[in-house]
């Protein structure tokens, strides 16, 4: 059974939606027929005028259905704007979506992808999706062993917003397992289609999306700054200024990526001017098609986005892969993820090729990385069971004796099932010198009936 998981948003709040029925052509025609047409008999009403009105009605009647059938996301009722609450985990945007009238499931809103994606064919089969063809996907490691199926013309229900004639790329199996790193079940991704016709405001502080009608934000709102945004191959890019640790300046083309939880990412292979800082750590950077992305994490001195200057920004430097040629061909040198975007209020305006930004409440918060040396993950399909996913060499955790795959039973004597994964991550980034107590269960191989419980204490220490 599929279940919504939310922390500080109640289900009642998320269900407080406007399920208005769109007015079809017959509704419009009924309104016309109900009008008083007695003026047609007026002596000044000419046959020529009648012909013009008939021509207008013909054009209007034949064009409305065609427009309504364009794939895209639309407000169900004519309004200036509608709002969608979302759940934020490490500033990643998660919303409930119903596909073809099925029970709502969690989707990630991601500007970094072109296609809508469903992570599991088993789930697609349960929703009785139709498939038109099968594809082989190329992963980040250059492999082509990943299968996916195209499901055409689906309807997405987001409450006051409806996605019509939506194609859905259905993965044969959920190899991403985003629940392990986000902490809540996520079953798919909504990408370009959600943004292409309408300005969309993202308020990370209020955890609220505002979906505007196309002409609602013609002018720059007060306190916002405007950046030119280029949409290429359905992906949005801006230019920024980066000051590296050696003092050199970069002007990279950056992908706006709401579906990535890094701060700044720079692809070293795209430019000889991108320099790895002297102080860095080697780490897993994330999961992508085809495997785990490895690389380095360091800092740049400053990131300047249209006058908004962020200091000591955490920066990911992924290793080059066989997939890197796609990045090079796009002309981009990196991307901005949720660690940066989540400090802003954004209006992403695809129709006008612009990004409007202003400071958010977290703008001045320092960029901090994990100070314990462990990456914490959630056991999929288990309610708040967490474990150690990775232990960095020479970190406080490794020196204390914590090992990979240790299950965390409690943190500072608070049972693990009470903790949200995002809160654990925040704790491990919180304050250098803070002591953290872990109660750990260590299993003997794959035999879950044999284990040893133990307690470790570590002191948080900055490594970058």
C-alpha positions in Angstrom: 0.0 0.0 0.0 1.3 3.5 -0.9 1.4 5.9 2.0 2.2 9.6 2.2 4.9 10.6 4.6 5.1 14.2 5.8 6.8 15.8 8.8 5.6 19.3 9.5 2.8 19.3 6.9 -0.4 17.5 7.8 -2.4 15.4 5.3 -5.4 17.7 5.9 -3.3 20.7 4.9 -2.2 19.1 1.7 -5.7 17.9 0.9 -7.0 21.5 1.2 -7.3 21.9 -2.5 -9.6 23.4 -5.1 -10.9 20.5 -7.3 -12.9 22.7 -9.7 -14.0 21.1 -12.9 -12.5 22.8 -16.0 -15.1 24.5 -18.2 -15.4 22.6 -21.5 -16.4 23.9 -24.9 -20.0 23.0 -24.2 -20.1 25.2 -21.1 -18.9 28.2 -23.2 -21.4 27.5 -25.9 -24.2 27.2 -23.4 -23.3 30.6 -22.0 -23.4 32.1 -25.6 -26.8 30.5 -26.3 -28.2 31.9 -23.1 -27.3 35.4 -24.0 -30.0 37.8 -25.3 -29.5 37.8 -29.0 -32.5 40.0 -29.9 -30.2 42.8 -31.1 -29.6 40.8 -34.3 -33.0 42.0 -35.4 -31.9 45.6 -35.0 -32.0 47.6 -38.3 -28.4 48.7 -37.9 -27.2 45.1 -37.5 -25.8 44.3 -41.0 -25.3 40.9 -42.7 -21.6 41.8 -43.0 -21.4 42.2 -39.3 -23.2 38.9 -38.8 -20.7 37.2 -41.1 -17.8 38.6 -39.1 -19.3 37.3 -35.9 -19.9 33.9 -37.5 -16.2 33.8 -38.7 -15.0 34.8 -35.3 -17.1 32.0 -33.6 -15.8 29.5 -36.1 -12.2 30.3 -35.5 -12.7 30.5 -31.7 -14.7 27.2 -31.6 -12.1 25.3 -33.6 -9.1 26.7 -31.8 -10.2 26.3 -28.1 -10.2 22.5 -28.2 -6.8 22.4 -29.9 -5.2 24.6 -27.2 -6.8 22.6 -24.5 -5.2 19.4 -25.8 -1.7 20.7 -25.7 0.4 18.7 -23.2 1.2 20.8 -20.2 0.1 21.8 -16.7 -2.9 24.2 -16.3 -5.1 25.6 -13.6 -8.4 23.8 -13.4 -10.2 27.1 -12.9 -9.4 30.5 -14.4 -7.4 32.2 -11.6 -4.6 34.7 -11.2 -2.6 32.1 -9.3 -2.9 28.9 -7.2 -0.7 27.6 -4.4 0.6 24.2 -3.6 2.2 23.3 -0.3 5.2 21.0 -0.5 7.4 19.0 1.9 11.0 20.0 1.9 13.8 17.5 2.8 17.2 19.2 2.6 15.5 21.8 0.4 14.3 19.2 -2.1 10.7 19.8 -3.2 8.3 16.9 -2.8 4.6 17.1 -3.7 1.7 14.6 -3.9 0.5 13.7 -7.4 -2.4 11.5 -8.6 -1.9 9.8 -12.0 -5.0 8.9 -13.9 -7.2 9.0 -10.8 -5.0 6.7 -8.7 -4.0 7.3 -5.1 -1.6 10.2 -4.8 2.1 9.4 -4.4 5.1 11.6 -3.8 7.0 13.2 -6.7 10.2 15.3 -6.7 9.9 18.6 -8.6 13.1 18.8 -10.6 14.1 21.5 -13.1 17.2 19.3 -14.1 15.2 16.7 -16.0 13.2 16.9 -19.2 10.9 14.0 -18.8 8.4 13.0 -16.1 9.7 9.8 -14.5 8.1 7.0 -12.5 10.7 4.9 -10.7 9.1 1.5 -10.8 7.3 -0.5 -13.5 5.7 -2.6 -10.8 4.0 0.6 -9.6 3.1 1.6 -13.2 1.5 -1.8 -13.7 -0.5 -1.5 -10.5 -1.8 1.9 -11.8 -2.6 0.1 -15.1 -0.5 2.4 -17.2 -0.3 1.8 -21.0 3.1 1.5 -22.6 4.0 2.5 -26.2 7.6 1.4 -26.4 10.7 0.3 -24.5 14.0 2.2 -24.2 17.5 1.5 -23.1 19.0 4.2 -20.9 22.6 5.3 -20.8 23.8 5.8 -17.2 26.4 8.1 -15.8 28.9 5.3 -15.9 28.3 4.8 -19.7 26.3 1.6 -19.3 23.3 0.9 -21.4 21.7 -1.9 -19.3 18.9 0.2 -17.8 15.5 -0.4 -19.3 12.5 2.0 -19.2 9.1 2.2 -20.8 7.2 5.1 -22.3 3.7 5.6 -21.1 1.9 8.3 -23.2 -1.1 10.6 -22.5 -1.5 10.4 -18.8 -3.3 12.9 -16.6 -1.6 14.3 -13.5 -3.7 15.7 -10.7 -2.0 18.2 -8.4 -5.2 19.6 -6.7 -5.9 23.0 -8.3 -3.5 22.1 -11.2 -3.9 19.4 -13.8 -1.3 18.0 -16.2 -2.8 16.9 -19.4 -1.4 14.4 -22.0 1.7 13.8 -20.0 4.3 11.2 -21.2 5.8 9.2 -18.4 9.2 7.4 -18.5 8.7 4.3 -16.3 11.9 2.7 -15.0 12.0 -1.1 -14.9 13.1 -1.0 -11.3 13.8 1.7 -8.7 17.6 1.6 -8.6 17.7 5.3 -7.3 16.1 4.5 -4.0 15.8 8.2 -3.1 14.0 7.3 0.1 17.3 6.2 1.5 18.8 9.7 1.2 15.7 11.9 1.4 14.0 10.1 4.2 10.4 9.9 2.7 9.1 7.7 -0.1 9.5 9.3 -3.5 8.1 7.5 -6.5 8.9 9.8 -9.4 10.0 13.1 -10.8 8.1 16.0 -12.4 10.3 18.0 -14.7 10.1 20.5 -17.6 6.4 20.1 -18.4 5.4 21.7 -15.0 7.3 24.9 -15.8 7.1 25.4 -19.5 3.9 27.6 -19.9 3.7 29.4 -16.5 5.9 31.3 -14.1 6.4 29.3 -10.9 7.4 30.8 -7.6 9.2 28.6 -5.0 9.2 29.8 -1.4 11.5 27.4 0.5 10.8 29.2 3.8 7.1 28.7 3.6 7.4 25.4 1.7 4.9 26.8 -0.9 4.8 26.7 -4.7 2.8 29.5 -6.4 1.7 28.6 -9.9 0.8 31.8 -11.9 -1.2 32.3 -15.1 1.1 33.1 -18.0 0.6 36.9 -17.9 0.4 37.3 -14.1 4.1 38.3 -13.6 4.9 40.5 -16.5 6.8 43.0 -14.3 9.6 42.4 -11.9 8.1 42.2 -8.3 9.6 44.5 -5.7 12.8 43.3 -4.0 13.4 40.7 -6.7 16.4 40.9 -9.1 16.1 39.6 -12.7 18.6 37.3 -14.4 18.5 36.3 -18.0 17.8 32.5 -18.2 18.4 30.3 -21.2 16.2 27.3 -21.7 18.0 24.8 -23.9 16.8 21.2 -24.5 14.1 21.9 -21.8 16.7 22.8 -19.1 17.2 26.2 -17.5 20.7 27.9 -17.3 22.0 31.1 -15.9 25.5 32.6 -15.7 27.1 33.4 -12.4 30.5 34.6 -11.1 32.7 32.2 -9.0 35.8 33.2 -7.1 38.0 30.2 -6.5 40.3 29.6 -3.6 43.3 30.8 -5.6 41.6 34.1 -6.3 40.8 33.3 -10.0 37.4 34.2 -11.4 35.1 31.9 -13.3 31.9 32.9 -15.2 30.3 29.5 -15.6 27.1 28.6 -17.3 25.1 26.8 -14.6 22.1 24.5 -14.7 19.4 25.4 -12.2 18.7 22.0 -10.6 16.0 21.9 -8.0 16.3 18.1 -7.8 20.0 18.1 -6.6 20.9 18.5 -3.0 24.4 20.0 -3.4 25.2 23.7 -3.3 27.5 24.5 -6.2 28.7 21.8 -8.6 31.6 22.4 -11.0 32.6 19.9 -13.7 36.4 19.9 -13.9 36.4 18.3 -17.3 34.6 21.2 -19.0 37.3 23.8 -18.3 41.0 23.9 -17.5 40.2 27.0 -15.4 38.2 25.0 -12.8 40.7 24.2 -10.0 40.2 21.8 -7.2 40.9 23.6 -3.9 43.8 22.5 -1.7 41.5 21.5 1.1 38.9 18.9 0.0 37.5 15.5 1.0 36.8 12.5 -1.3 33.2 11.3 -1.1 30.1 9.9 -2.8 28.3 12.8 -4.4 25.0 11.1 -5.2 23.2 8.4 -7.1 22.4 8.7 -10.8 21.5 6.6 -13.8 24.0 3.8 -13.9 25.7 4.1 -10.5 27.1 6.1 -7.7 28.8 9.4 -8.6 32.2 9.8 -6.9 34.2 12.9 -6.6 35.5 15.6 -4.2 33.9 18.2 -2.0 35.6 21.6 -1.2 34.7 25.3 -1.1 34.9 28.3 -3.4 35.6 31.7 -1.8 32.4 33.3 -3.2 29.5 32.7 -5.5 27.9 35.9 -7.0 24.4 35.6 -8.6 23.3 39.0 -9.9 24.7 40.8 -6.8 23.7 38.1 -4.3 27.1 37.1 -2.9 27.4 33.9 -1.0 30.7 33.1 0.9 32.6 29.8 1.3 30.1 27.8 -0.7 30.3 24.1 -0.5 31.2 22.8 -4.0 31.1 19.4 -5.5 33.7 18.3 -8.1 32.5 15.0 -9.7 34.9 12.7 -11.4 34.8 12.5 -15.2 32.7 9.7 -16.5 31.8 8.3 -20.0 28.6 10.4 -19.6 30.6 13.7 -19.4 30.5 14.3 -23.1 26.8 15.2 -22.7 27.7 17.9 -20.2 30.4 19.3 -22.5 28.1 19.4 -25.4 25.5 21.4 -23.4 28.1 24.1 -22.8 27.6 24.2 -19.1 30.3 24.0 -16.5 28.2 23.0 -13.5 24.9 23.4 -11.7 23.2 25.1 -8.7 21.5 22.7 -6.3 19.1 23.1 -3.5 21.8 24.1 -0.9 22.1 27.4 -2.8 18.6 27.7 -4.3 17.0 27.0 -0.9 18.4 30.2 0.5 16.5 32.2 -2.1 12.9 32.9 -3.1 12.7 32.1 -6.8 10.3 32.8 -9.6 11.2 30.6 -12.5 9.7 32.1 -15.6 10.3 29.8 -18.7 7.9 31.8 -21.0 10.0 35.0 -20.6 13.4 33.3 -20.2 14.2 34.9 -16.9 14.8 34.0 -13.2 13.7 36.3 -10.5 15.4 36.0 -7.1 15.5 37.6 -3.7 17.0 36.7 -0.4 15.3 34.0 1.8 15.4 33.5 5.5 18.4 31.1 5.3 20.4 33.4 3.0 23.1 34.3 5.6 23.3 30.8 7.1 26.8 29.3 6.8 27.4 26.4 4.4 28.3 23.4 6.6 29.2 19.9 5.7 28.9 16.7 7.8 31.3 16.9 10.7 30.9 13.3 11.9 32.3 11.4 9.0 29.2 9.3 8.3 26.5 9.4 5.8 23.1 8.5 7.3 20.5 6.6 5.2 17.0 5.4 5.8 16.0 1.7 5.3 13.5 1.7 2.4 9.9 0.9 3.2 10.7 0.9 6.9 9.4 3.6 9.3 12.4 5.6 10.4 15.0 2.9 10.6 18.3 4.5 9.8 21.8 3.2 9.3 25.3 4.2 8.4 25.8 4.3 4.7 29.4 5.4 4.5 32.3 6.2 6.9 35.0 8.6 5.8 38.6 7.7 6.5 40.2 9.6 9.4 36.9 11.1 10.5 35.6 11.3 14.1 33.3 8.4 13.3 36.0 6.1 11.9 38.3 6.9 14.8 35.5 6.0 17.2 35.0 2.6 15.6 31.6 3.2 13.8 31.3 1.0 10.7 29.4 0.9 7.4 25.9 -0.7 7.7 25.7 -0.2 11.5 22.1 0.4 12.4 21.5 3.5 14.5 19.1 2.7 17.4 19.3 6.1 19.1 21.0 9.5 18.9 21.7 11.4 22.2 19.4 8.8 23.8 16.5 9.8 21.6 15.2 6.7 19.7 15.9 6.6 16.0 12.3 6.2 15.0 11.5 9.7 16.4 14.2 11.4 14.2 13.5 12.6 10.7 16.4 11.8 8.4 16.8 15.5 7.5 17.0 16.4 11.2 19.8 13.9 11.8 21.7 15.4 8.8 21.3 18.9 10.3 22.5 17.7 13.7 25.7 16.3 12.2 26.4 19.6 10.5 25.4 21.8 13.4 28.4 22.8 15.6 32.1 22.0 15.8 33.0 20.5 19.2 29.5 19.2 19.9 29.5 15.6 21.4 27.0 13.1 19.8 26.2 9.8 21.3 25.1 6.9 19.0 23.6 3.6 20.2 24.5 1.2 17.4 23.4 -2.3 16.5 26.0 -4.3 14.5 24.8 -7.4 12.7 27.0 -10.5 12.0 27.0 -10.6 8.2 23.6 -11.3 6.7 22.2 -13.1 9.7 19.9 -10.5 11.3 19.3 -12.7 14.4 22.9 -12.2 15.5 24.0 -8.8 16.5 25.8 -6.7 19.1 24.5 -3.4 20.6 27.1 -0.8 21.5 27.5 2.9 22.3 29.8 5.3 20.6 30.5 9.0 21.4 32.1 11.3 18.8 32.9 15.0 18.8 32.0 16.9 15.6 34.9 18.3 13.8 35.1 20.3 10.5 37.1 18.6 7.8 36.6 21.3 5.1 
